[in-house]
Amino acid sequence: MSATASAPPRSHFPAAEQFLYLDAAHQTPLSVPVRNALDAFYDEALESAGPKKRWLARLTDVRARLAAFLGVDADQIAFTKNTSEGINIAAHGLHVEPGDNVLLLEGEHPNVAYAWLNRQPDGLEVRMVPQDGRKKWADADTFAAYVDDRTRAIALSHVMFHNGQRNDVAGIARLARAHGAEVVVDAMQSVGVLDVDARALGASVLAAGCHKGLLVPQGLGLLCTPYGAKGLRPTYMALAGVADPDEHVVVGAGRVEPRGDARRFEIGNFNLPAIHALAAALDLIEGLGVRDIERHVLDLGDHLIAHLDDLGIALVGPREREHRSHIHVLDLPASRWAGFLAAEGARLSSVRDGIRISFGLYNNAEDVDRLAALLRRGLRTLPHRAAVR
Ligand SMILES: Cc1ncc(COP(=O)(O)O)c(C=O)c1O
């Protein structure tokens, strides 16, 4: 699956054939196999009035597959609703004393920032760590001057939504551990697109939603605790999270014993249609291999950068392959360019006054060439900032 060959499953993604779809970082278009899996689920619901036992057995299989996909054990995965729920589980589950601190990157996704800011009333100091303007990704050096023995956590995105930078989470995790701090990773943009091994990344908690790289509709998320969940107290508690569940028990006053694993964070019933569909999405992703998907989106990025250099358009994020992802933000004033590109049938996002192009496994080199042709046309009349490298 190289940038010059067309990506094999293109026909599985009708929207990618219909539009110039360059917005995987916003939402991946629904694929035919995932749609078929959803239909099959609803057929079962119609025909057998909700075969819950069968559905829950399937959930167990999907949990195990997802765990293997992320390099962890099945009991280290909890199903959630989205990334924000996972980040909040970590932020609110951590014991903090007044004067403790958490480190966040300046410019983080709001859903990372708000979860921690919401603990300020408990005395948690939120330290916003600036990034070196020249080096366009974060590593241990970025945080070294800000971490101390009151740091309880470093929380960050693996891939940042606003410029596509891929942070060196493993190096940051080593720094955090040396100070007794946890590492809470938002992997929304990377799971299913880059080869994510949650344990190798050193994440205490890794959270993501499943509607981007994992190809299912919104409303399903995952939380992963590669090094155990016992250090985090569940803020909510339901039968699903209790150590010895018994749905017939008459609950009396007394201590609640949460499960020892990630499932302590699961609340009530699950998003079963999406979990069912996730099996089909994993078939698709694993059929190609996530390493090949990663290579493919980076190859498309190389191809895009060559065009941008030719056009004199700067990239907002890093140029180096190892610090990049599937997201590339063009330094073009979005207020003028977004309308032009949308009118030409390109689906992409404006972020912080740049134009965000994000690739999925369904994109191909011709898509990049079509975009470059549009950019060339736009440059005749629309303003742009001179590329300075
Ligand atoms: C880095 C990052 N985190 C989180 C989200 C979304 O959070 P949630 O899954 O809670 O909707 C996005 C984008 O939608 C994102 O880019």
The ligand as a Tripos MOL2 file, in Angstrom:
@<TRIPOS>MOLECULE
LIG
   16    16     1     0     0
SMALL
NO_CHARGES

@<TRIPOS>ATOM
      1 C1         -6.7130   14.7130   20.3840 C.3       1 LIG1
      2 C2         -8.2080   14.5930   20.4880 C.ar      1 LIG1
      3 N1         -8.7700   14.2240   21.6440 N.ar      1 LIG1
      4 C3        -10.0900   14.0790   21.7690 C.ar      1 LIG1
      5 C4        -10.9410   14.3210   20.7220 C.ar      1 LIG1
      6 C5        -12.4030   14.1340   20.8540 C.3       1 LIG1
      7 O1        -12.7970   13.7360   22.1260 O.3       1 LIG1
      8 P1        -14.0310   12.7750   22.3300 P.3       1 LIG1
      9 O2        -13.6640   11.4210   21.8020 O.co2     1 LIG1
     10 O3        -14.2390   12.7830   23.7820 O.co2     1 LIG1
     11 O4        -15.1970   13.3580   21.6060 O.co2     1 LIG1
     12 C6        -10.3950   14.7350   19.4850 C.ar      1 LIG1
     13 C7        -11.2100   15.0500   18.3050 C.2       1 LIG1
     14 O5        -12.3380   14.8440   18.1190 O.2       1 LIG1
     15 C8         -9.0000   14.8630   19.3750 C.ar      1 LIG1
     16 O6         -8.4500   15.2490   18.2270 O.3       1 LIG1
@<TRIPOS>BOND
     1     1     2 1
     2     2     3 ar
     3     2    15 ar
     4     3     4 ar
     5     4     5 ar
     6     5     6 1
     7     5    12 ar
     8     6     7 1
     9     7     8 1
    10     8     9 2
    11     8    10 1
    12     8    11 1
    13    12    13 1
    14    12    15 ar
    15    13    14 2
    16    15    16 1
@<TRIPOS>SUBSTRUCTURE
     1 LIG1         1 GROUP 0 **** ****
